[in-house]
Amino acid sequence: MHRHNTPLRGVKATPRPAPGNPDYSEVNYRYAGVIGHIHEVVEIDGRQLAKVGFNDRKIVYYFLDDLELDQSAKRGTFHDQE
């Protein structure tokens, strides 16, 4: 079983990056507004980045502050699907 050590693992997340942010690429904006689930959160240079997985199995990193989180939703990632 694939596991990550993070309290936010499996939380439903919708990316909402600000337009024109030079820290993001075209792929970040392609998945903006698409619901995914957090796989893990890492800290780089004092900023928290969330590794977000989408239903098409694409993984994209977003700053945690740019995610709309729904912690009330059923938790899970594509690793949890049978």
Residue pairs with C-beta under 8 A, 6 or more apart in sequence:
1 79
2 79
4 39
4 40
5 40
6 38
6 39
6 40
6 41
8 38
8 40
8 41
8 50
8 69
9 38
9 39
9 40
9 75
9 77
10 37
10 38
10 75
10 76
10 77
10 80
11 37
11 38
11 69
11 70
11 71
11 73
11 75
12 35
12 36
12 37
12 69
12 70
12 71
12 73
12 75
13 35
13 36
13 37
13 38
13 50
13 52
13 62
13 67
13 68
13 69
13 70
14 33
14 34
14 35
14 36
14 67
14 68
14 70
15 28
15 31
15 32
15 33
15 34
15 36
15 52
15 60
15 62
15 66
15 67
15 68
16 32
16 33
16 66
16 67
16 68
17 24
17 28
17 29
17 32
17 62
17 63
17 66
18 66
19 29
23 63
24 62
27 58
27 60
28 60
28 61
28 62
31 52
31 54
31 58
31 60
34 54
35 54
36 52
36 53
36 54
36 55
36 60
37 52
37 53
37 75
37 76
37 77
37 78
38 50
38 51
38 52
38 53
38 67
38 69
38 77
39 50
39 51
39 52
39 53
39 59
39 77
39 79
40 50
40 51
41 48
41 49
41 50
41 51
41 64
42 48
42 49
42 51
43 49
47 63
48 63
48 64
48 65
49 61
49 62
49 63
49 64
50 61
50 62
50 63
50 64
50 67
51 59
51 61
52 59
52 60
52 61
52 62
52 67
53 59
53 77
53 78
53 79
54 60
55 78
57 78
